[in-house]
Amino acid sequence: MRQDIVIIGGGAGGLELAARLGRRFGPREGRRRVLLIDRSIFHLWKPSLHEVAAGSLDSHQEGLSYPVLARRNHFSFAFGDLTGLDPAARTLRLAEIRDDDGEVLVAPRTLGFETLVLAIGSGSNLFGTPGAAEHAHLLENVADAEAFNRRLTSAFLAAAYSDERTLNIAIVGAGATGVELSTELIEGHDELSAGLTSDQKFDLAVTLVEAAPRILGGLPERVSAKAAHALEAKGVRLLTDAKVNAVHADRLDTSKGDVPADLIVWAAGVKAAEANPNLGLTTGRLNQFVVDNHLRASAPGIYAMGDCAEAPGPDG
């Protein structure tokens, strides 16, 4: 089977592209020519994952069904996970699909294409930090956010009946995700505390650890300073200029000393999938596909966009 336009990844970029193309081609042409493939059956805007993690957003209520979006916007949708690519033959491979019991529902598939757009995003960069993969929670998808929320709910319950009456949470990375998550956690704790009896109330200590000199380094200094003041007013401890040397089950080892932590979230750095360099396209040091100023990758008919793409400027 050969498809005209295949888009891998239904995040903000891939979904928007599929919807715009589908609407441009119309009901009959769009569904025949445009195929969106994603490893999930529903879309949740990635910047909202911190709300799911903190429990302030229900992913099942807020998530949008890809098949419904496809019907409304005149494109086709397929559930699948990219495992291989042959740029010369213009074919891609999708992994088998299994149910919760491990039974194979759909066998591995090979699909041909005329035009391919890779919009598969990126993940966190652990920078080789010892213990980070074992002890830190990542927020890369809905499953990650929901898993952290389950741990958080259990930790809240344990803290309410503990002798210490304090729950320590450390967040590595003071970009948008880390800053917003810290606020959501504080506000969630405040709402929970309002419904607890006096003998169940506990303190929440949130520490935001950042290797750079200030939080929100990509924004103007005045915005960063204002955000820092607001966070500290809420009780968030800011630890800047602090490099994380190692992550342990109960603490962070940083260049400014140990940070106690019952729960640790890693929200620092960006790195594309380790498998990207094996797909036959030129990639950069962060595994991103190298593209030109038209988002064209290193093989004809293949494009990459969003966090999975690296677009060098004239100065490199």
N, C-alpha and C positions, 0 to 999 in steps of 0.2 A: 504494500500500500504506500502510495506517495501523496504527500499533502503539499498544498501550495505554500502556506505560511504556517510555521509551527513556532509557538512561543512557549519556552520552558520557564515556569515560575510565575505564579499568580499573585505576586506582591503588588505594591502600589504601582510600580512601573509596568510590569507585565500585564496586569489586569486592565489598566487604563488603555494600554496599546491594543489589546484584544477587543475591548469594548468600542474603541474609536474606529478600528478597522471594520468591525462587524457592522456598526451603524453606517459607515461610509458605503460598504458593499451592498447593504440591504439584507432582508430576511433570507432570500434564496441563495444569493452569492456568498454572503458572509458565512453562513453555516458550512458551506461547501469548501470555502477557501481558507478560513482561519481556525486553527486549532490551538487551544490553550491547554497545557499540561501542568499539573501540580501534584505534589505528594500528599496534599491534604484535600479534603472534600469541601472545605469552606474557607473563606478568606477572613482574616482578622488583621487590621492595620497594625504592622509591627510596632510602631511607637506606642501602641496601647497595651503592650505586653506587661509593662510594669504595673498597670492597673489590675490586670488579671492576677499577677503575682501577689499583689497586696490585698486582693479580695474585693476591690471596689468596682470591678467590672466582671460581668458574667459572660464568658466567652461564647456560651451556647446561645445566649440572647443576642449578643452583639455581632456574632459571626454571620457572614453572608454566604449563602450556598452558591458554589460555582455553577452547578447546573441551572439554577434559577437565573443567575446573572447572565449565563450564556444564552438562555432562551430570550431574555429581555433585550439583549444587546446583539443578537444575531451572529454569535460565534459558536463553535463547538468546544466541548470540554472533555478531557480524558484524565483519569486518575492514574498517576504513575510517577516513578522516580528515575531520573536520568542516571544510567550507569556506564554508558559508552557512546562514543561519537566517532564516525569515520568521515572527516571533512571532504576527502576526495570523492567518495562514493555518495556523499550527501545522505547518509543514513545515521540514525541514532538508535540506541538500545535502551529499553526500559526494564526495570527490575520486575520480578514476579511480585504479585500481591498476595499476602497471606491474611487470614482472619486472626482474631485474638487467640485462637487455639493452635495457631501455627499451620493450619490447613491452607494449601495453595488454592486461591480463588481464581487468579489469572496468571497464566504462564508468562515467562519473559517474552517481550515483543521487540521486533525491529520495525522501524518506521522510516520511510523515505521523505525527503522534503526538498522543495525548491529554494525556500528562504527560511533560515532559522534565526530566531532571536533568543539569546540566553539572558534571562533576567532572574538568575537563581540566588541573588543576594550574597551575603557573606556571614561569617560567624565571628566569634570573639577571638582575640589574639591573647593567648596566655603567656606569650613571651618566654616560654620555656621555664616558667616559675615552678619550682618543686612543690608538689602537693596541690597545685591549683586544680588540675583535672579531677583529682580524687575527692577534694573537700569543698570546692566552691560550686555554687549553683550558677548556671548560665541561663540567660533569658533570650534564647534564639528562636523559639517557636512556642506555639500554644501549649504543647505538652510540657515544655520546660517550665513555663509560667504556672501551669496548673499543678505540677509536681512541687514547685516551691511553695505555692499557696497551701497545699496539704501539710507540708512540713511546718509552715508558719502557724497554721491553725493548731497543730499539735503542740508546738512550742508555746503558744499563748496559753493553752490549757495547762501545760506543765508548769509554766511560770506562776500561774494563778494559785497553784497549790504547792509551790516550792517554799523552802525556808529562805532562800536568797531574795525572792520576790523581784528579781531583775532579769530581763531578757536582753542579751547583747547581740546586736546585728551589725556586721561590718560589710560595707559596700566598697568594692575596689573599682575606682573610675568615677570621676566627677564630671562626666559629660551629661548630656540631656537625660539619658536613662537613669544614671546613678542619682542625679539630683531629684528627678521626679519621683523615683522609687522611694527615696528617703522621706519625702514629704507625704506620699501616700501611706507609708508605714506609720508615721507619727499620727496622721489624721485617723487612720484605722484603729490605732491603739486608743486614741481619745474617745472614739465612738464606742469601742468595746468597754472601756473603763466606766462609761456612764451607765452601763447596765449591770455592773458587777457590785456585789456587796463589799463593804469596807474591808472585810478579811480576805477578799479575793483580789483586790487591786494590786497591780505590780508595775514596776517602772520599766520603760523601754529605752534602752541606750543605743542610739544609732550613730555609728562612726562612718564618715565618708572619707575614704583614703584616695589621694590623688598624687601622682608622681610629679606633676607640673606645679609651678608656683601658685596657680590659682585655679578655681573651679571654672567650668564652662569656658575652656581655653579658646574655643573657636568663635566666641562672641566678644564684643567690645568690653573693655575693662570696666566701664561704668555698670554694664549689665551684670557682669560677673560679681562685682562688689556688692551690688544691690541684692543679688540672689544669695550671696554668702551671708549678708546681714539677716535676711529673712529666714534662712535655714538655722542660723545660730539662735535666732529669737524663738524658733520652734523647739530648740533643744538638741539639734543635730550637731555633733562634734565634727569639725572639719580638720583634717590632717593633710595639709598640702606639703609639697616638696618631700614626699615620703615614698620611697621605693619599696615595693613588696618583695622581700627576699625569699620568703617561703610561706606556704599556706598549710596550717595544721588543722586538725579536726575542731580544736577549741580556741584557736587564735591565729592572728596574722603576725608574722615576723617582719617588721618593717625597719627601714633605716632610721626611724625615730622611736624605735622600741616596739614592744609587743602590744597588740590590740586584742583584748579578749573578745571572743565571738562564739555564740551558740549557733548562729547561722551566718553564712558568708555568701555574698553574691558577687560574681565577677562581671563587671560592666565596662571593662577597659579594652581599648584597642579593637581593630578590625582586621580580619584575615579571611580571605575566601577559602573555599573547600580545598582540602589536601589533594583531592582527586582531580582538580581542574587541570594541572599540568599533564595529566595522562589522557586528555581528550584530543590531542593532536593540534592544539592551537598555541600560539605564543602567549606565555604568561609572565607576569612580573614577580617581584620578590615577595608579594603578599598573595600569590596564587591567582591574581586577577587577570582576566583576559586583556591583552594589550589591544587597544582600538585606536583608530584615527579620529579626526574631528567629525566624521559622519557615523561614528560608532561601529565602523566595519572592523571585524576581527581579521586574523591573519590568513583566512581562507575565504574564497569567493562565496557570496550568498549567506555568510554567517555574520551576525551582529551580536554585540553584547552591550548591556545597559545597566545602570545602577551600580550597587556596591560590588558586583562581580567583575566590573570593568575598570581598566586603568587607561586613562586618556592623557598621555604625556603632552605637555605644552611645548611651545617652540624652544624653551630653555631647558627642556628635559624634565 
